[in-house]
Amino acid sequence: MGTTWTVKLVAPAPQLAPIRSSIDSELASLVAQMSTWEPDSNLSRFNRADADTWHALPDDLFTVLAFALELTRDTDGAYDPTVGPLVNLWGFGPDGAPRTQPPTPAQIAQASAHVGWRRIELDAAAHRARQPGGVFVDVSSLGPGYAVDRIAARLHEHGVENFLVELGGEMRAAGAKPDGSAWRVAVERPDGADAGAFELVVALDDLAAGSSGDYRVGFEHDGIRYSHTLDPRTGAPVTHGLAAVTVLAPTAMQADALAAALMVLGPERGWSFARERDIAAAFTQRTADGYERRLTPALEARRVP
């Protein structure tokens, strides 16, 4: 997945080696299923498949894709797992070379012609998906979160009830720390102003946290920054002032995907979407005076004084 993972847990030392082996096995399985960077993964084979063909998907990949499409419907296409052709076009995917300038409107229109979540059909009973032709599915906006959930499941299988899992910035906690207190995580600011004294710390009481931001990956051209946060409805990076979103949810997959969706929806529509659904979210927005944060009531309730 191009990132790292860490697990903090309360368990006897003899258990650590088998737990580590179990986690490595789980992650290898997920990469083999849903990585767009591995040409032989199940997802890569689906993306290359002929038009109008049905393909049986492994359970994990089907679960992730089904959830992604459900969120796509809820956001009216602001979040869309078929955004892959645009991710590649803008130089952020496996099939696209890094860019130093934006693609042309004609190139964006050509790539956008292959984007559209309504083109994918799922057969829930048989865990199949139909490739209509030219659809490139990318689940990197929720795959890391799902991996965190699967690591958590493996830990429970080993009888570990107190842990904090982190993978690529997505987190999930269970139980408590050895001293009995809740697991606490700090939410960073894009400007690094939190260093040494984080102003937003939340408690993860059997909860997950996921974040999405536009300040780590992107490029600049003629004084304009183009981030990797793409709006599938326009075919281009978002242009609003929202810099980052952090979401708390029951699962890391939900938190991961919701953070990405809110980033695309933006500071106003995303805020309304989160408030209407009682989502615990922190919105970090650029202003003329720096960065400002807004917390939904559900997130404020989890804030550590």
Buried (B, 14 or more C-beta within 10 A) or exposed (E): BEEEBEBEBEBEEEBEEEBEEBBEEBBEBBBBBBBBEBEEBBBBEBBEBEEEEEBEBBEBBBBBBBBBBEBBEEBEBBBBBBBBBBBBBBBBBBBBEEBEEBBEEEBBEBBBEBBBBEBBEBBEEEBBBBBBEBBBBBBBBBBBBBBBBBBBEBBEEBEBEBBBBBBBBBBBBBBBBEEEEBBBBEBBBBEEEBEEEBEBBBBBBEBBBBBBBBBEEBBEEEEEEBBBBBBBBEBBBBEBBBBBBBBBBEBBBBBBBBBBBBBBBBBEBBBEBBEEEEBBBBBBBBEEEEBEBBBBEBBEEBBEE
